[in-house]
């Protein structure tokens, strides 16, 4: 299944002040999540941020421009799917494809993706926009996500699936974000 801009919601999981500095490949995931946020904004795709216990882990990092119309949901459960508030917000968006980025791949990202898949959402995990503190943890998470029927994709795959055609009015704007 390809991602569709009309069915997608971009989810940024727990990219928070006290957690992010401990992650591997910080520059890469920050760049790719920023590309996805900017592309979603251009294409009017809803953007949803989760924050795991922000009193302890801080807010979403300043480097990720939280769009004025993006939604931020605080949670204490590792899975966004375990938060009643998150599920209520997600249902209100009426989107069936969840494009998942963030940290940590083997905890909150994994649990969220598998839970949402179990709730009949289609979970796309953007492999070059997730991270963990330890490479092995991310590797194991990717295998488990694939084994559970989640799609592992790249930033470019998602962006070009969203626009579908080089004749799209937003193609030039979005392709400039990637090159």
C-alpha positions in Angstrom: 0.0 0.0 0.0 1.2 3.5 -0.9 0.8 6.4 1.5 -1.8 8.9 0.4 -1.9 12.6 1.4 -5.7 12.4 1.8 -5.4 9.4 4.3 -2.2 10.3 6.1 -1.4 11.9 9.5 2.2 12.6 10.4 3.1 11.5 13.9 6.2 12.8 15.7 6.8 10.6 18.8 8.5 12.1 21.8 11.2 14.3 20.2 11.8 15.9 23.6 14.5 18.1 25.2 15.9 15.7 27.7 15.6 12.5 25.5 16.8 13.7 22.1 20.4 14.5 23.1 20.9 10.8 24.0 19.9 9.5 20.5 22.1 8.2 17.7 22.1 10.0 14.3 20.6 13.2 15.7 21.3 15.4 12.7 19.9 12.8 10.2 16.6 12.2 12.0 16.2 15.9 12.8 16.7 16.8 9.1 14.3 14.0 7.9 11.5 14.8 10.4 11.8 18.5 9.4 11.4 17.6 5.7 8.3 15.5 6.6 6.8 18.3 8.7 7.4 20.9 6.0 6.0 18.6 3.3 3.0 17.8 5.4 2.4 21.5 6.0 2.6 22.3 2.2 0.2 19.4 1.5 -2.2 20.2 4.4 -1.6 16.8 6.1 -2.3 16.9 9.8 0.8 16.8 12.1 0.5 15.3 15.5 3.2 15.4 18.2 3.3 13.2 21.3 5.2 14.1 24.5 6.1 11.5 27.0 5.7 12.9 30.5 6.9 16.4 29.6 7.4 17.4 33.3 10.3 15.0 33.4 11.5 14.8 29.7 10.8 18.4 28.6 8.8 19.7 25.7 9.3 18.9 22.0 12.8 20.2 20.9 12.8 23.8 19.6 14.5 22.7 16.4 11.2 21.1 15.3 9.0 24.0 14.3 5.7 23.1 15.8 3.2 24.4 13.3 0.4 26.6 14.5 -2.1 24.0 13.4 -0.3 21.0 14.7 -1.5 19.1 17.7 0.5 18.2 20.8 -0.7 15.4 23.0 0.9 14.7 26.4 1.0 11.1 27.5 2.4 8.8 30.2 1.9 5.5 28.4 4.8 4.4 26.2 2.4 3.7 23.3 0.4 6.6 22.0 -2.3 4.0 21.4 -2.6 3.6 25.2 -3.6 7.2 25.7 -7.3 7.9 25.6 -6.6 11.5 24.8 -4.3 10.7 21.9 -6.8 8.2 20.4 -9.6 10.8 20.7 -7.5 13.3 18.8 -6.4 10.8 16.2 -10.0 9.7 15.6 -11.1 13.3 15.1 -8.6 13.6 12.2 -10.3 10.8 10.3 -7.1 9.5 8.8 -6.3 5.8 8.3 -2.6 6.0 7.5 -0.2 7.0 10.3 3.3 8.1 9.2 5.4 7.5 12.4 8.7 9.2 13.2 10.5 9.9 16.5 12.1 8.2 19.5 12.8 5.7 20.9 12.4 3.2 18.1 12.3 0.2 20.3 9.9 1.6 23.0 7.4 4.3 22.2 7.6 4.2 18.4 7.3 0.4 18.3 4.5 0.1 20.8 2.6 2.9 19.1 2.9 1.4 15.7 1.9 -2.1 16.8 -1.0 -0.7 18.9 -2.3 1.5 16.0 -2.0 -1.4 13.6 -4.2 -3.4 16.0 -6.7 -0.6 15.9 -6.9 -0.9 12.1 -4.7 2.0 11.3 -2.0 1.5 8.7 1.4 2.2 10.3 4.2 3.5 8.2 7.5 3.7 10.1 9.9 6.2 8.6 13.2 4.3 9.1 15.5 7.3 8.5 13.4 9.4 10.9 13.5 7.2 14.0 16.3 6.5 16.5 17.3 4.9 19.7 20.2 5.3 22.1 21.7 2.0 20.9 21.9 0.7 17.3 21.0 -2.9 18.2 17.7 -1.6 19.8 16.7 0.1 16.6 17.6 -2.9 14.5 15.5 -5.3 16.7 12.6 -2.8 16.6 12.7 -2.6 12.8 12.6 -6.4 12.5 9.7 -6.6 15.0 7.8 -3.8 13.3 8.1 -5.6 9.9 7.1 -8.9 11.4 4.0 -7.2 12.8 2.9 -5.9 9.4 4.0 -2.3 9.7 5.6 -0.7 6.6 9.2 0.4 6.9 9.7 3.4 4.6 12.1 6.3 4.0 11.5 10.0 4.1 11.7 10.3 0.3 9.4 7.4 -0.2 6.7 9.0 1.9 7.1 12.5 0.4 7.0 11.2 -3.2 4.0 8.9 -2.4 2.2 12.0 -1.0 2.7 14.1 -4.2 2.4 11.1 -6.7 3.2 13.1 -9.8 6.0 15.5 -10.9 3.2 17.6 -12.4 1.7 18.2 -8.9 1.6 21.9 -8.1 3.7 21.3 -5.0 6.4 19.1 -6.6 9.1 21.8 -7.0 8.5 23.2 -3.5 8.8 19.8 -1.9 11.6 18.4 -4.0 13.7 21.5 -3.0 13.4 20.3 0.6 15.1 17.0 -0.3 18.0 18.0 -2.5 
